[in-house]
Amino acid sequence: MNKQVVLDGAPPRQPLYAHLDPVVDFLVANGNALAYPYRWGSDREGYFCVVARPIAFADLLEAFQFPPTVLLTPDLNQIYCEKTGALIRSEVSSD
């Protein structure tokens, strides 16, 4: 199976989180859901997307090729882009 490549940053003239949208799409299409009525929010630390259930890291690694700047952290149940500060996290822990 060919893996979809996640860019290390957003394409020009796109929101800073745009390169992580395919990851959110995949999570939602495979049984997760957005935890809030909005997809992306922002605070002083950057953009964030919160999903309702634990992130399926094994499924993501099968489907995507992540650059070194996008950190998958299962113990924190989050995905963080060091380059843009965009964060995908779960509202609940995976325990």
C-alpha positions, 0 to 999 in steps of 0.5 A: 500500500502506498502511504500518503505523505504528510508535508512538513508544513502548510502549503503557501497561502494555506492555514498553518494546519492545512498539512494536517487536515488529511490526518484529521480526515482519516481519523474521522473517516475511521471512527473518531469524531471531532470533540467540538463543533469546530475543526480547528481552534487557536490559542496563544500556542497555535492551532489545535484540533481535538478529537473525541476518542484516542488517536489510532496511531498504528492505523496512522503509521500504516496510512501516512508517511510523516516527516521528522517535524511532525511528532506522533506522541502516543503517550500524550495522545497527540500529534504535533508539528514542530514547524507550525505549532499545529496540534491534534490531540485527543480529549481522552487518554488512550488508557 
